[in-house]
Amino acid sequence: MTTKKILPALLIAGVMAVAMPACKHKPSDADVQTKVATAIAQYSGITAAVKDGVVTLSGNVTSADDKTNIESTVNALSKEGVKSVVDNIQVTAPAPPPVVVSPQDSALTAGVATATKDFPGVTATVNNGIITVTGTVEKSRVRILKQALDALHPTKTDMSGVTVK
């Protein structure tokens, strides 16, 4: 073979050697989306959007551990086409348990309303049998108010929020 024939053949072989690895199959965003959705399916309320291999996570969880676990799970899919993760997941506290008013508190609340009706500057609340009093009372009437509330037999009467004038 002559140099004129060998040189073009080597040039073509070199270009092919460089170009072939660059032609490796890149997973589509839809494929990545499916794999991510499957990986995070156990976490309700979490969504994932995929664009050019970048996964954006959204939603709410009740603990920082859940947030970390979800992000780690998605980052582990790098061989499946995940390039990076944008974590927009919010950690929100679980809803507080409902306040249950016991029948004792209901009866006590009614008695407190009656006992404080003649004290316009006073507010009293009942929680778990404890009467908490706030507001302003004349010095001469503090004892009358305290006796009226104690006569209702609460667990405790807290008058630390009362201002005496």
C-alpha positions as CSV (number, residue, x, y, z in Angstrom):
1,M,0.0,0.0,0.0
2,T,1.1,3.4,-0.7
3,T,1.3,6.3,1.7
4,K,-1.5,8.1,-0.2
5,K,-3.9,5.2,0.7
6,I,-2.7,4.6,4.2
7,L,-2.9,8.2,5.5
8,P,-6.6,8.6,4.7
9,A,-7.3,5.1,6.3
10,L,-5.5,6.1,9.5
11,L,-7.3,9.4,9.6
12,I,-10.7,7.8,9.3
13,A,-9.8,5.2,12.0
14,G,-8.6,7.9,14.3
15,V,-11.8,9.9,13.9
16,M,-13.9,6.8,14.5
17,A,-11.9,5.9,17.7
18,V,-12.6,9.4,19.1
19,A,-16.3,9.6,18.0
20,M,-17.5,6.2,19.0
21,P,-17.3,6.8,22.8
22,A,-19.2,10.1,22.4
23,C,-22.1,8.2,20.8
24,K,-22.9,6.2,23.9
25,H,-26.7,6.0,24.6
26,K,-28.0,8.8,27.0
27,P,-31.2,7.9,28.8
28,S,-34.2,10.1,28.0
29,D,-35.7,12.4,30.6
30,A,-38.8,10.2,30.5
31,D,-36.8,7.1,31.4
32,V,-35.1,8.9,34.2
33,Q,-38.5,10.3,35.4
34,T,-39.9,6.7,35.5
35,K,-36.9,5.4,37.5
36,V,-37.1,8.3,40.0
37,A,-40.8,8.0,40.4
38,T,-40.4,4.3,41.3
39,A,-37.6,5.1,43.7
40,I,-39.6,7.7,45.7
41,A,-43.0,6.0,45.4
42,Q,-43.1,5.2,49.2
43,Y,-43.0,8.9,50.0
44,S,-46.5,10.4,49.5
45,G,-46.7,14.0,48.5
46,I,-43.3,14.1,46.8
47,T,-43.0,14.9,43.1
48,A,-40.0,14.9,40.8
49,A,-39.5,16.7,37.5
50,V,-36.6,15.9,35.2
51,K,-35.0,18.2,32.7
52,D,-31.7,17.2,31.0
53,G,-31.0,14.7,33.7
54,V,-31.5,17.2,36.5
55,V,-34.1,16.1,39.0
56,T,-36.1,18.7,40.9
57,L,-37.8,17.3,44.0
58,S,-40.9,19.1,45.5
59,G,-43.4,18.4,48.3
60,N,-43.6,18.2,52.0
61,V,-42.3,15.7,54.6
62,T,-42.6,15.7,58.3
63,S,-38.9,15.0,59.2
64,A,-35.4,16.1,58.0
65,D,-34.5,12.4,57.9
66,D,-37.1,11.7,55.2
67,K,-35.9,14.7,53.2
68,T,-32.3,13.4,53.4
69,N,-33.3,9.8,52.5
70,I,-35.3,10.9,49.4
71,E,-32.4,13.1,48.1
72,S,-29.9,10.2,48.7
73,T,-32.2,7.7,47.0
74,V,-32.4,10.0,43.9
75,N,-28.7,10.8,43.9
76,A,-28.0,7.0,43.9
77,L,-29.6,6.9,40.4
78,S,-26.6,8.5,38.8
79,K,-26.0,5.4,36.7
80,E,-29.6,5.6,35.5
81,G,-29.1,9.1,34.1
82,V,-29.5,11.4,37.1
83,K,-26.9,14.2,36.7
84,S,-27.9,16.3,39.8
85,V,-30.7,16.9,42.2
86,V,-32.4,20.1,43.2
87,D,-34.1,19.5,46.5
88,N,-37.1,21.8,47.1
89,I,-38.7,19.5,49.7
90,Q,-40.0,21.4,52.7
91,V,-40.0,19.9,56.2
92,T,-43.2,20.7,58.0
93,A,-44.2,19.8,61.5
94,P,-47.0,17.3,61.8
95,A,-50.4,18.7,62.7
96,P,-50.9,19.0,66.5
97,P,-53.3,16.6,68.0
98,P,-56.8,17.9,68.3
99,V,-57.7,19.7,71.5
100,V,-60.1,17.6,73.5
101,V,-62.2,19.5,76.0
102,S,-63.1,17.2,78.8
103,P,-66.6,17.4,80.3
104,Q,-65.0,18.7,83.5
105,D,-63.4,21.6,81.6
106,S,-66.8,22.4,80.0
107,A,-68.6,22.6,83.3
108,L,-65.7,24.5,84.8
109,T,-65.7,27.0,81.9
110,A,-69.4,27.7,82.4
111,G,-68.7,28.3,86.1
112,V,-65.8,30.6,85.4
113,A,-67.9,32.6,83.0
114,T,-70.4,33.1,85.8
115,A,-67.8,33.9,88.4
116,T,-66.0,36.5,86.2
117,K,-69.1,38.3,84.8
118,D,-68.9,41.1,87.4
119,F,-65.2,41.6,86.6
120,P,-65.1,43.4,83.2
121,G,-61.3,43.7,82.9
122,V,-60.7,40.0,83.6
123,T,-60.3,37.1,81.2
124,A,-60.2,33.5,82.4
125,T,-59.5,30.3,80.5
126,V,-59.7,26.7,81.5
127,N,-57.3,24.0,80.4
128,N,-57.1,20.5,82.0
129,G,-58.8,21.8,85.1
130,I,-56.5,24.8,85.6
131,I,-58.1,28.2,85.5
132,T,-55.7,30.9,84.2
133,V,-56.8,34.5,84.9
134,T,-55.4,37.6,83.2
135,G,-56.5,41.3,83.3
136,T,-56.8,44.1,85.8
137,V,-58.7,43.9,89.1
138,E,-59.2,46.4,91.9
139,K,-57.2,45.5,95.0
140,S,-60.4,45.3,97.1
141,R,-62.0,42.8,94.7
142,V,-59.1,40.4,94.1
143,R,-60.0,38.2,97.1
144,I,-63.6,38.0,96.0
145,L,-62.6,36.9,92.5
146,K,-60.1,34.3,93.9
147,Q,-62.7,32.9,96.3
148,A,-65.4,32.6,93.6
149,L,-63.0,30.7,91.3
150,D,-61.7,28.4,94.1
151,A,-65.3,27.6,94.9
152,L,-65.5,25.9,91.5
153,H,-62.9,23.3,92.7
154,P,-60.4,23.6,89.9
155,T,-57.1,21.7,89.8
156,K,-55.4,25.1,90.2
157,T,-56.2,28.8,89.9
158,D,-53.4,30.7,88.3
159,M,-53.7,34.4,88.9
160,S,-50.1,35.3,88.0
161,G,-51.4,37.3,85.0
162,V,-53.6,39.6,87.0
163,T,-52.6,43.2,87.6
164,V,-53.9,44.7,90.8
165,K,-54.7,48.4,90.7
